[in-house]
Amino acid sequence: MGEILARVKVCKSCNVEFTPVKPMQAACSTLCALRHSKLTNVRAREKAQRKADRKRKQAIKSRSDWMKETQVEFNKYIRARDTGRVCISCGCIEQERFTGGYFDCGHYRSTGAAAHLRFNFINARAQCKKCNRDLSGNVVAYRVGLVARIGRDRVELLEYDNGPRTFTIEYLKRAKALFKRRAKHYRKLRGIE
């Protein structure tokens, strides 16, 4: 039988081409193999250290930190869900020429007035920045738009919903992951990503 030609590889340590003697050989010489091994061990230790640091940071997060992160993911989800729709208050069309997008996640009952409804899907819609920020939510027009979309009965249920709710850290972790998955789904569905 003829001799099998070995494929030329590049040394992981010194970047020189060589013909390997063994099938899984990654370095051209013993010295390069030792250097590559040390580098691999250093990278593995750094990766383990980053993972431990992430875990430590997660453990020391307060409830308010989790609340902020979950709110960010919820807002992204609402904007992704309502992509292509007009502003709930003024009816303007979404435009991408503004920095950071043109629409915000506007809450009918604000998170300051009704914090227990901050993650309620019915309470939040895509709203242009002018209505949400400059006109403080443009609540009267928001209500008219909301009644047109979901009906008067559901809007009144939302207005009279004053039941206390407590968001635990575990709930916030699960909600953040859920909103992140849903936002990704809607972005993929609409071809945004």
Secondary structure, DSSP 8 states (H G I E B T S, - for coil): --------EE-TTT--EE--SSTT--SSSHHHHHHHHHHHHHHHHHHHHHHHHHHHHHHH--HHHHHHHHHHHHHHHHHHHTTTS--TTT-----TTSTT-SEEEEESS-TTT-GGGTT-TTTEEEEEHIIIIITTT-HHHHHHHHHHHH-HHHHHHHHT--------HHHHHHHHHHHHHHHHHHHHHTT--
